[in-house]
Amino acid sequence: MPELPEVETVRRGLTRLVEGATIDHVDVLYEKMVDPEPESFKEQLKGKTIEAIDRRGKYLLFRFNDDLTMVSHLRMEGKYDVQPDDAPITKHTHVIFHLTDGRALRYTDTRKFGRMNLLKTGTESQLIAGLKKMGPEPTAEALTVDYMTKIFAKSKKAIKPFLLDQNNIAGLGNIYVDETLWMSRINPLQHANTIPAFRIRQLRDNIIKEISHAISGHGTTVHSFSTAYGEAGQFQNQLNVYGRKGEPCVRCGTPIEKTKVAQRGTHFCPACQALQEIPSETMVLGLTGGIASGKSMVSAFFKTHGVPIIDADQVAREVVVPGSTGLTQIQQTFGWQIIQPDGTLDRKALGSLVFGQPEALAKLNAIMLPLIQAAVTAQMATYRKQNVPLVVYDAPTLFESKGASLVDEIMVVSLPEDIQLARLMARDQTTEADAMKRIKSQLPLDEKIKRADIVIDNSGTVEKTKAQVVKWLDEAGFSTLLNTAKQA
C-alpha cells in the first residue's frame, strides 16, 4: 500500500499535471469504486475545475470549484496518470476524467480496492471514516513530543501496530515503521507505554526525518508504486532494514531478521533492537571519530557538564592488568615476550606483533573484544540502575569493536581528511606518510558518518565544535546538564 511519501509524491505530480484543468466528462468503468452512485458522481463533476490537490495522511483530496471535494484512497495498488484522451484504455483502468484540453486523468487499480468519495468541501473529516480520528501529520509542527508522550503512556500495544494505527500518527505504513523503529533502536514488539522519554523523542525526530527524506526520494517502489509520471520511486535504494532479511545491519553487522507482528512482515536487527522487559531511562551515547578528529576534546566537554564517561581505552587497559584473565590469554597466545618484568603488558611489543598482521590482530580481538564488551556492559548497567540521564561511551573503534549495538545513539566527530592529516602531524610530530598510514588503518570517517545519528563537524574552532554539542544536548532533552555545567 502506498504510504504517506508515495501519496505525497503522487499529489505533487498531479498538481503539476492537472491543477487548473477542467473536467469535460467522467467515465466510471467499475461502479463500486465511486460514491455517490456513478450517474450522480459523473453529473456533479461535469464542467468542474481542479483548483487544488491536497493530502491528509494517505488520502488525496481533489478540490474543485463550487465547494466540491473528491476524497481518493489508493489502497493497495491504485495509480493516477495522465494520457492523451484517445490513448488506448488498459485492462485495469476503472475511472477516466476526460479533460477539456484533450487529455485524460486515469485511475488504474489491479485489485480494485481504491475508493473515491465526492462530497461538500469541509465535510470530509466528518463523513470519511478514515479521516474522522486521524492523528497528526508527521511534521515538526504537528507531531510534538508532548503529544507522543501522552499517547504512548496510554497504550500497552506493541509499538509497531501502534504506529500503524492512523488514529495515532497519520500516513505511516509497514515500510517506514520498520525503518524508523530501526533508526530509533526500538523492538517492534516493545509496548508503547514502556518506551522511555529519550527514545520517544528519538522516534519522533526519526519519523519526521525519514518521511521527509522519502518524499524527497519520490517514495519507495517495492512492488508496483509509480509516480503520476509513471516513474518508479527512488527511496528503496536508501532503506536500512526493510526487505534486507539476512543481510548485515549497516550499523552493527548483525544479520537482519524478519518476523510477523500484527500480521505484517516485519524487519529488525535483533542486536540493535533488542526487546527490553524494563527499558532504562538512561541514554547511552556512543562517541567515536577518527584519529585526531577531536573526539577526545568532545568527550572532555561532556565531562565538564557532569556526564559520566565510559572510556573504551581505559577499559581495555583494565581488562589486562596483571593476574587478569585477559593478560593470561594474551600471554598464552603471543608468548612471554609481551610481558614486562613487572608483570604488566608490554603494549609496544604487542603492537609490533599485530600491526599490519590481520591474522594476529584477529586473534587479539577475539580475546579483547568480549572482555571489553562485558566490562562496558557492566558499567552501563550500573549507570542505568542509578537512572543517570546521559552516559557517554567514548570508543575510537566503536564500529570495528561491535560496540554500536550497546548504545542508544551514535555521535561521530568528523573533519575533512586534509585537516585531520595536518592536525595529526602537528600533534604527534610525525611525517605525512606515517600520519596518513595511521589514518588509513582505521575505518574511514565517511563510513562512520553513514552509520551515525549525530555528526559533529570539528573542522572549525573549538568554540564552534562545542556549540554543536550544546545544541544537541538542548535538542535531545538534556538542557538541565547545561544549567549545571562546570566551566568548560
Secondary structure, DSSP 8 states (H G I E B T S, - for coil): ---HHHHHHHHHHHHHHHTT-BEEEEEESSGGGEES-HHHHHHHHTT-BEEEEEEETTEEEEEETTTEEEEEE-TTT-EEEEEETTS---TTEEEEEEETTSEEEEEE-TT---EEEEEETT-HHHH-HHHHT----SSTTTS-HHHHHHHHHT--SBHHHHHH-TTTSTT--HHHHHHHHHHTT--TTSBGGGS-HHHHHHHHHHHHHHHHHHHHTT---SSS---TTS---SGGGG-SSTT-TTSB-TTT--B-EEEEETTEEEEE-TTTT---SS--S-EEEEEEE-TTSSHHHHHHHHHHTT--EEEHHHHHHHTTSTT-HHHHHHHHHH-GGGB-TTSSB-HHHHHHHHTT-HHHHHHHHHHHHHHHHHHHHHHHHHHHHTT-SEEEEE-TTTTTTT-GGG-SEEEEEE--HHHHHHHHHHHHT--HHHHHHHHHTS--HHHHHHH-SEEEE-SS-HHHHHHHHHHHHHHTT-HHHHHT----
